[in-house]
Amino acid sequence: MILWAVIILIVVIAAILILAYNGFVGKKLRADNAWSQIDVQLKKRFDLVPNLVETVKGYAKHEREVFENVTKARAQMMGAGTLADKAKASDALSGALKSLFAVAENYPQLRASENFKLLQEELDGIESKIAYARQFYNDSVMDYNTSLQVFPGNVFASMFGFKSKEFFEVASPAEREAVKVKF
């Protein structure tokens, strides 16, 4: 009788450990997948920027500094490795794109260009997807981090070596402000 009780207790404890471990792994993978979705959208934006720059360049040849800033920001995006670096590079690229669109305001023919309109709409769509992907990532990270910090998850998480993930945060105060692009 005691042997059966010990066996049942061991099976229950093993089941709890397995469920806890699998739960952590599932939530960690969901957060990793959410980060990958942000990365996909950032890559789309990264690929779109040269087309946008070339379109505007044709109309605004003397605005060299703006184009250089966009190119530098794009290069930063490419070289960013960590989550914090990618957030900072994303902010820099957003700021450079704001300058590019401010330049575009001075060129009525450019604003009327079908290519420019198409690129602007595509960039707007990508920016919306990036915002959604960031929100989904942060929700996934919150769920994962919460499971690591509440009892009994905190006991099992430290036992299995799971670590908290960073939230994707806006790096600069300017990024918190509403974007105003006029056409």
C-alpha positions in Angstrom: 0.0 0.0 0.0 2.8 2.5 0.9 4.7 1.4 -2.2 1.7 2.3 -4.4 1.3 5.6 -2.7 5.0 6.4 -3.3 4.7 5.4 -6.9 1.6 7.5 -7.4 3.3 10.5 -5.7 6.3 10.1 -8.0 4.1 9.9 -11.1 2.1 13.0 -10.1 5.3 14.9 -9.3 6.8 13.8 -12.7 3.6 14.8 -14.5 3.7 18.2 -12.9 7.3 18.7 -13.8 6.7 17.6 -17.4 3.7 19.9 -17.7 5.5 22.8 -16.2 8.6 22.3 -18.5 6.4 21.9 -21.6 4.4 25.0 -20.7 7.6 27.1 -20.3 9.0 25.8 -23.6 5.7 26.5 -25.4 5.5 30.1 -24.1 9.2 30.7 -24.9 8.8 29.4 -28.4 5.7 31.6 -28.9 7.7 34.6 -27.8 10.6 33.6 -30.1 8.1 33.2 -33.0 6.6 36.7 -32.2 10.1 38.2 -32.3 10.7 36.4 -35.7 7.5 38.1 -37.0 8.9 41.5 -36.0 12.1 40.6 -37.8 10.2 39.7 -40.9 8.4 43.1 -41.0 11.6 45.0 -40.3 13.2 43.1 -43.2 10.3 44.1 -45.4 10.7 47.7 -44.4 14.5 47.4 -44.9 14.0 46.1 -48.4 11.4 48.8 -49.3 13.6 51.8 -48.2 16.0 51.8 -51.2 13.1 51.9 -53.6 11.6 54.8 -51.7 14.9 56.6 -51.5 15.5 56.2 -55.3 12.0 57.4 -56.1 12.5 60.6 -54.0 16.1 61.1 -55.2 14.9 61.7 -58.7 13.0 64.7 -57.6 15.2 66.0 -54.8 18.8 65.7 -55.9 20.1 68.4 -53.6 18.8 66.7 -50.4 21.9 64.5 -50.0 22.1 64.6 -46.2 18.6 63.1 -45.9 19.5 60.3 -48.2 22.7 59.6 -46.3 20.8 59.5 -43.0 18.3 57.0 -44.4 21.2 54.9 -45.8 23.1 55.0 -42.5 19.9 54.1 -40.5 19.3 51.2 -42.9 22.9 50.0 -42.4 22.3 50.1 -38.6 19.3 47.9 -39.0 21.3 45.4 -41.0 24.1 45.3 -38.4 21.8 45.1 -35.3 22.1 41.8 -33.4 20.4 42.1 -30.1 16.8 43.1 -29.4 17.9 46.4 -27.9 20.1 47.2 -30.9 17.3 46.3 -33.3 14.9 48.6 -31.4 17.4 51.4 -31.5 18.1 50.9 -35.2 14.4 50.7 -35.9 13.9 54.1 -34.2 16.7 55.6 -36.2 15.3 54.4 -39.4 11.8 55.7 -38.5 13.3 59.1 -37.8 15.2 59.1 -41.1 12.1 58.1 -43.0 10.2 61.0 -41.3 12.9 63.4 -42.7 12.6 61.8 -46.1 8.8 62.3 -46.2 9.3 65.9 -45.0 11.5 66.4 -48.0 8.9 64.8 -50.2 6.4 67.5 -49.1 8.3 70.1 -51.0 7.9 68.3 -54.3 4.3 68.2 -55.6 5.2 66.2 -58.7 6.7 63.5 -56.4 3.6 63.4 -54.2 1.5 62.9 -57.4 3.8 60.1 -58.6 2.1 56.7 -58.7 5.4 55.0 -57.7 5.7 57.2 -54.6 2.1 56.7 -53.6 2.5 53.0 -53.9 5.7 52.9 -51.9 4.2 55.2 -49.3 1.1 52.9 -48.9 3.3 49.8 -48.7 5.5 51.4 -46.1 2.4 52.5 -44.1 1.1 48.9 -44.2 4.5 47.6 -43.1 4.6 50.1 -40.2 1.2 48.9 -39.1 2.3 45.3 -39.2 5.5 46.1 -37.2 3.3 47.8 -34.6 1.1 44.8 -34.4 4.0 42.4 -34.3 5.6 44.4 -31.5 2.4 44.3 -29.5 2.0 40.5 -30.1 5.7 40.0 -29.1 5.3 42.0 -25.9 2.1 40.1 -25.1 3.9 36.8 -25.6 6.8 37.9 -23.5 4.5 39.1 -20.7 2.8 35.7 -20.7 6.1 33.9 -20.7 7.7 36.1 -18.0 4.6 35.9 -15.8 4.7 32.1 -15.9 8.3 32.3 -14.8 7.6 34.5 -11.9 4.4 33.1 -10.3 4.3 30.2 -7.9 5.0 27.3 -8.5 6.3 28.3 -11.9 9.1 30.3 -10.4 10.4 27.2 -8.6 10.3 25.1 -11.7 11.6 27.8 -14.0 14.8 28.4 -11.9 15.2 24.6 -11.6 15.1 24.2 -15.4 17.1 27.4 -16.1 14.5 29.4 -17.9 15.3 33.2 -18.0 13.1 36.2 -18.5 12.9 37.9 -22.0 13.1 41.6 -22.7 10.2 43.6 -23.9 10.5 45.4 -27.3 10.4 49.0 -26.1 10.6 52.3 -27.9 14.1 53.5 -27.4 13.8 57.2 -28.0 11.2 59.8 -26.7 10.8 61.1 -30.2 9.5 57.7 -31.3 6.7 58.0 -28.7 5.3 61.1 -30.5 2.7 60.9 -33.3 4.1 60.9 -36.8 2.9 63.8 -38.9 3.4 63.3 -42.6 1.5 65.7 -44.9 0.9 65.3 -48.5 
